[in-house]
Amino acid sequence: MTFTLPRDGSSLPVSHFFLAGLDPLDQVRISPILQRLEAGGALLPDAQIHRLEVIGILHSYGEVLDAYSRNLIFIADHQFLELFPAFKYFNGEITLDKWLRYLWHDRINYEFAEYCMKAMLWHGGGGLDRYLDTPEFVQRAKAAIRAKIRFNPFLQGLGILFPDFALEQVRMLAMYSGLGQFWRVMSDIFLALAKRSETEPHLTIPDVVAHIQQGLVAAADKPITYAPCIWGRRYEIIPLSAGLTFLSDTAIPYVEAVFFRSFPFMGTVSYNAQAHQIPAEQADFAYGALYADPLPVGSAGIPPTLLMQDMMRHLPPYLREHYRRQPRGDDDLRVKICLSFQKAMFCVTTAALRALAPFPLETQDPQQQLANRKFLAPWLQRLLGSRLLKVQEERVEA
């Protein structure tokens, strides 16, 4: 495919957007989205109802991510090679009251955090995933493993029978820590947005995107490290010298694994290869947060139900009241939360795309516009199968 610029140096028209292989109707649908992005907007249209839902749900999500990140980092640091970590969700605070509340299920569903971690571990991508296959990681991990099992004959025997078992567990624990550190930053960004909205009540969707983008850029080079404490000594499994950073090595792989790919929900489709109900290649998976049908939320075995339940516990009062005024009230609250959450994640995706674009999307320079559109084209093509077009069709008042 070749690209040409207007000879008069004028701005590239939307008709030059490089989606020639798409259905003409899809091109028509995407053109306004591209125009909005290049005018400083977001994937999600700016409207009063969207502002209320996105800011409110990100407030709730920030509270949940705070809990998720703390627990993931606790597990990575303090449950190192524990074969039966019965109290891993207690964050080291084991009391009768907490135990009874857990039995009553009056708690955060940390299982969803592990679900996302497994998605990142399985789909891979990014510097963190590559580092986990390097000789340096293997050497450092084995040193930590030897320190952990030196007083444990059972683990020593297990290591003889299955030499790679412990190493794979350390890879998983490193991903626990990496995701926990990523969510720590995102939680702070979202909670800062909620705090800002108290003094700036008229924030728009572009304002929300700009806030998230600034947070991503500010934390872009934040180092990702991992050094669990074993018998009173720290073992640097991911040292500072590995050069892993927040944006390129955790944020981008997270978007790919959780926003785009994820897993098909067990019990809803067959994993049997002969049934042909899921793609043969991981790269073709499209079950992420931006694609998921909100209606199954609340059904048994659907992992996002856990997240929606957690966010339901932390909804700001104005957002809960907004949901109650809608048809069915609280009866389909998780579905309503899921719809708002997807809108918010399109804002986060916009912020990530703006942070990664080669030039500011508002540029009027034809060469820079061309480079930006080359960058955006594959992303927007992938988003065609998501709920992006659905949120465009919603009739709202600005």
C-alpha positions in Angstrom: 0.0 0.0 0.0 1.4 3.4 -0.9 0.5 6.8 0.4 0.7 10.2 -1.2 0.5 13.8 0.1 -1.4 16.7 -1.4 1.0 18.7 -3.6 -0.4 22.0 -2.3 0.5 21.1 1.3 -3.1 21.2 2.5 -4.4 19.0 5.2 -5.2 15.4 4.4 -8.9 14.8 3.9 -10.6 12.0 5.9 -11.1 10.2 2.6 -7.3 9.6 2.6 -7.6 7.6 5.9 -5.9 4.3 5.2 -8.7 1.8 5.7 -9.2 0.8 2.1 -9.8 -2.8 2.9 -12.8 -2.0 5.1 -16.5 -2.2 4.2 -17.6 1.3 2.9 -20.1 1.6 5.8 -17.4 1.0 8.3 -15.3 3.7 6.7 -18.2 6.1 7.0 -18.6 5.2 10.7 -14.9 5.6 11.5 -14.4 8.9 9.7 -16.2 11.0 12.4 -14.1 9.2 15.1 -10.9 10.1 13.3 -12.0 13.7 12.8 -12.9 13.9 16.5 -9.5 12.5 17.5 -7.7 15.0 15.3 -9.8 17.8 16.7 -8.7 17.0 20.3 -11.5 14.7 21.2 -11.7 11.1 22.3 -13.0 7.7 21.0 -16.0 8.4 23.3 -18.2 11.4 22.3 -18.3 14.2 24.7 -21.7 14.5 26.4 -22.9 15.3 29.9 -24.1 11.8 30.6 -20.8 10.3 29.5 -18.9 12.8 31.7 -21.0 11.8 34.8 -20.6 8.1 34.2 -16.9 8.1 33.2 -15.7 10.3 36.1 -17.9 8.4 38.6 -16.9 4.9 37.4 -13.2 5.9 37.4 -13.5 7.0 41.0 -14.9 3.6 41.9 -12.3 1.8 39.7 -9.5 3.8 41.4 -10.6 2.6 44.8 -10.8 -1.0 43.6 -7.4 -0.8 41.8 -5.9 0.5 45.0 -7.0 -2.8 46.8 -6.0 -5.0 43.8 -2.5 -3.5 43.5 -1.8 -3.8 47.2 -2.8 -7.4 47.2 -0.9 -8.4 44.1 2.3 -6.8 45.5 1.7 -8.5 48.8 1.4 -11.9 47.2 4.5 -11.4 45.1 6.6 -10.2 48.1 5.3 -12.3 50.9 3.8 -15.4 49.4 6.9 -16.4 47.5 6.7 -20.1 46.5 4.0 -20.8 49.1 2.3 -23.9 47.6 -0.8 -23.5 49.6 -1.3 -19.7 50.2 -4.6 -20.0 52.0 -4.4 -16.5 53.4 -2.9 -14.7 50.4 -6.0 -12.3 50.1 -5.6 -11.1 53.7 -2.6 -8.9 53.1 -0.9 -10.2 56.2 -3.8 -9.1 58.5 -5.4 -12.4 59.7 -8.1 -11.7 62.3 -11.3 -13.5 63.3 -13.4 -10.6 62.1 -11.8 -10.5 58.7 -12.0 -14.3 58.4 -15.8 -14.2 59.1 -16.3 -11.4 56.6 -14.4 -13.4 54.0 -16.6 -16.4 54.6 -19.6 -14.2 54.2 -18.0 -12.9 51.0 -17.9 -9.3 52.4 -14.7 -8.6 50.6 -12.9 -7.4 47.5 -12.8 -10.1 44.8 -9.0 -10.3 44.4 -9.6 -13.3 42.0 -10.3 -10.9 39.2 -6.9 -9.3 39.7 -5.3 -12.7 39.2 -7.5 -13.3 36.2 -5.9 -10.2 34.6 -2.5 -11.2 35.6 -2.9 -14.6 33.9 -4.1 -12.8 30.8 -0.9 -10.8 30.7 1.2 -13.8 31.5 -0.4 -15.9 28.7 -0.6 -13.3 26.0 2.9 -11.9 26.8 4.3 -8.9 25.0 6.5 -6.0 26.2 9.8 -5.9 27.9 8.6 -7.6 31.1 7.6 -10.7 29.3 10.8 -10.8 27.3 12.9 -10.3 30.4 11.2 -13.4 32.0 12.9 -15.5 29.3 16.4 -14.1 29.7 19.3 -16.0 31.2 19.7 -13.1 33.7 16.2 -13.7 35.0 16.7 -17.5 35.2 19.9 -17.0 37.2 18.4 -14.5 39.6 15.2 -16.6 40.0 17.1 -19.8 40.7 19.2 -18.0 43.4 15.9 -17.0 45.1 14.5 -20.4 44.7 17.5 -22.1 46.3 17.2 -19.7 49.3 13.5 -20.4 49.7 13.7 -24.2 49.6 16.9 -24.9 51.5 14.9 -25.8 54.7 12.0 -27.5 52.8 12.7 -31.1 51.8 9.3 -31.3 50.0 10.0 -28.4 47.7 13.5 -29.7 47.1 12.0 -33.1 46.0 9.5 -31.3 43.9 12.3 -29.4 42.2 14.0 -32.7 41.4 10.9 -34.2 39.8 9.8 -31.0 38.0 12.9 -28.8 37.5 11.0 -26.0 35.8 8.0 -25.9 38.2 9.5 -23.3 40.6 10.9 -21.2 37.8 7.5 -20.9 36.2 6.0 -19.9 39.6 8.6 -17.2 39.9 7.7 -15.9 36.4 4.1 -15.7 37.6 5.0 -13.9 40.8 7.0 -11.4 38.8 3.9 -10.7 36.7 1.9 -10.3 39.9 4.4 -7.6 41.0 4.5 -6.0 37.6 0.7 -5.7 37.3 0.5 -4.5 40.9 2.9 -1.7 40.2 1.0 -0.8 37.0 -2.3 -0.6 38.8 -0.7 1.4 41.6 0.0 4.2 39.2 -3.4 3.9 37.5 -5.2 4.0 40.8 -3.5 7.2 41.8 -4.4 8.8 38.4 -8.0 7.9 38.7 -8.4 9.0 42.3 -6.6 12.2 41.5 -9.2 12.7 38.7 -12.0 12.2 41.2 -10.5 14.7 43.6 -10.0 17.2 40.7 -13.7 16.8 39.7 -14.8 18.1 43.1 -13.2 21.5 42.4 -13.7 21.4 38.6 -17.3 20.1 38.1 -17.4 20.9 34.4 -14.7 18.5 33.2 -15.3 17.3 29.7 -14.3 13.9 28.2 -11.3 15.5 26.5 -10.3 16.9 29.9 -10.5 13.4 31.3 -8.4 12.0 28.5 -5.8 14.7 28.9 -5.7 14.0 32.7 -5.0 10.3 32.1 -2.5 11.0 29.3 -0.6 13.4 31.6 -0.5 10.7 34.3 0.7 8.1 31.8 3.4 10.4 30.4 4.6 11.4 33.9 5.0 7.8 35.0 6.3 6.5 31.6 9.8 5.9 32.8 8.9 4.8 36.3 11.1 1.7 36.9 9.5 -1.8 37.3 11.5 -3.9 39.8 10.9 -7.0 41.9 12.8 -8.0 45.0 11.0 -10.4 47.4 12.3 -10.8 50.9 13.3 -14.4 51.7 14.5 -15.3 55.2 15.2 -11.7 55.9 17.2 -11.0 52.7 16.1 -9.2 49.6 16.7 -11.1 46.3 16.6 -8.8 43.2 14.8 -10.9 40.6 14.0 -7.9 38.4 16.7 -5.3 39.2 16.7 -1.7 38.3 19.5 -2.5 35.8 17.0 -4.5 33.8 15.6 -1.2 32.5 12.0 -2.1 32.7 9.6 0.9 32.8 5.9 1.5 33.4 4.6 2.6 30.0 6.3 0.3 27.5 6.7 -2.8 29.7 3.5 -3.0 31.7 0.9 -0.4 30.4 1.1 -1.4 26.7 1.1 -5.2 27.3 -1.9 -4.6 29.7 -3.9 -2.8 27.1 -3.1 -5.6 24.6 -3.9 -8.5 26.9 -6.8 -7.1 28.9 -8.5 -4.5 26.8 -8.2 -6.3 23.5 -7.5 -10.0 23.8 -8.3 -11.6 27.2 -10.0 -15.0 27.3 -13.4 -16.3 26.2 -15.4 -17.1 29.3 -15.4 -20.7 30.2 -18.9 -22.2 30.0 -20.0 -19.8 27.3 -18.0 -21.2 24.4 -16.2 -24.4 23.7 -12.4 -24.6 23.9 -12.5 -27.8 21.9 -10.5 -27.3 18.7 -13.0 -29.3 16.6 -15.9 -27.0 17.7 -14.2 -23.9 16.1 -15.8 -21.6 18.6 -12.6 -19.7 19.4 -9.8 -18.5 17.2 -6.9 -20.9 16.5 -4.4 -18.1 17.2 -4.0 -16.1 20.4 -3.4 -13.0 18.3 -6.9 -13.2 17.0 -8.6 -13.2 20.4 -11.0 -10.3 20.9 -12.6 -11.0 24.3 -11.1 -8.0 26.1 -12.9 -5.3 28.1 -13.5 -3.2 25.0 -15.3 -6.1 23.3 -17.2 -7.8 26.0 -21.0 -8.0 25.8 -22.3 -6.4 29.0 -25.4 -8.5 29.3 -23.8 -11.7 30.7 -22.4 -9.7 33.6 -23.9 -11.1 36.7 -24.0 -14.6 35.4 -22.0 -17.4 37.2 -18.5 -18.0 35.9 -18.2 -14.6 34.1 -15.0 -13.0 35.6 -16.0 -9.3 35.0 -18.9 -9.9 37.3 -16.3 -9.9 40.1 -15.0 -6.5 39.1 -18.5 -5.0 38.7 -19.4 -6.3 42.2 -16.2 -4.6 43.6 -17.0 -1.3 41.9 -20.6 -1.5 43.1 -19.3 -1.3 46.6 -17.4 1.9 45.9 -19.8 3.8 43.6 -20.0 7.6 44.4 -23.5 8.5 45.6 -24.3 10.6 42.6 -23.6 7.8 40.2 -25.6 5.2 42.1 -28.5 7.6 42.1 -28.1 8.1 38.4 -28.4 4.3 37.9 -31.4 4.1 40.1 -33.3 6.7 38.0 -32.8 4.5 34.9 -35.2 1.6 33.9 -34.9 -1.5 36.2 -33.2 0.6 38.9 -30.8 -1.6 40.9 -32.0 -4.8 39.3 -29.4 -4.7 36.6 -26.8 -2.5 38.4 -23.8 -4.6 37.3 -24.8 -4.3 33.7 -25.1 -0.5 34.0 -21.7 -0.4 35.7 -20.2 -2.5 32.9 -21.5 -0.2 30.3 -20.0 2.8 32.1 -16.8 1.0 32.6 -16.4 0.3 28.9 -17.0 4.0 28.2 -14.2 4.8 30.7 -11.9 2.3 29.1 -12.3 3.9 25.7 -11.1 7.1 27.4 -8.1 5.3 28.8 -7.4 3.8 25.4 -7.6 7.3 23.8 -5.1 8.6 26.4 -2.7 5.7 25.6 -3.0 6.2 21.8 -2.4 9.9 22.2 0.6 9.2 24.4 2.1 6.7 21.9 1.2 8.6 18.7 4.3 9.9 16.8 2.9 13.5 16.8 0.1 15.4 18.6 -3.1 14.3 16.9 -4.2 17.9 16.5 -1.3 18.7 14.2 -2.1 20.4 10.9 1.2 19.4 9.3 0.4 17.0 6.4 3.5 14.9 7.0 2.7 14.5 10.7 -0.9 13.8 9.9 0.1 11.1 7.6 2.4 9.5 10.3 -0.4 9.7 12.9 -2.9 8.1 10.6 -0.6 5.3 9.8 -0.3 4.8 13.5 -4.0 5.0 14.2 -5.2 2.8 11.3 -4.4 -0.6 12.7 -5.8 0.3 16.2 -9.1 1.6 14.8 -9.4 -1.4 12.5 -9.1 -3.6 15.6 -11.6 -1.5 17.5 -14.3 -2.0 14.8 -15.3 -5.3 16.4 -15.5 -3.7 19.8 -18.3 -1.7 21.3 -16.8 1.5 20.0 -19.5 2.0 17.3 -22.2 1.2 19.9 -21.2 4.1 22.1 -21.2 6.4 19.1 -24.8 5.5 18.4 -26.1 6.3 21.9 -28.4 9.3 21.7 -27.2 11.7 24.4 -27.5 15.4 25.0 -24.2 17.3 25.1 
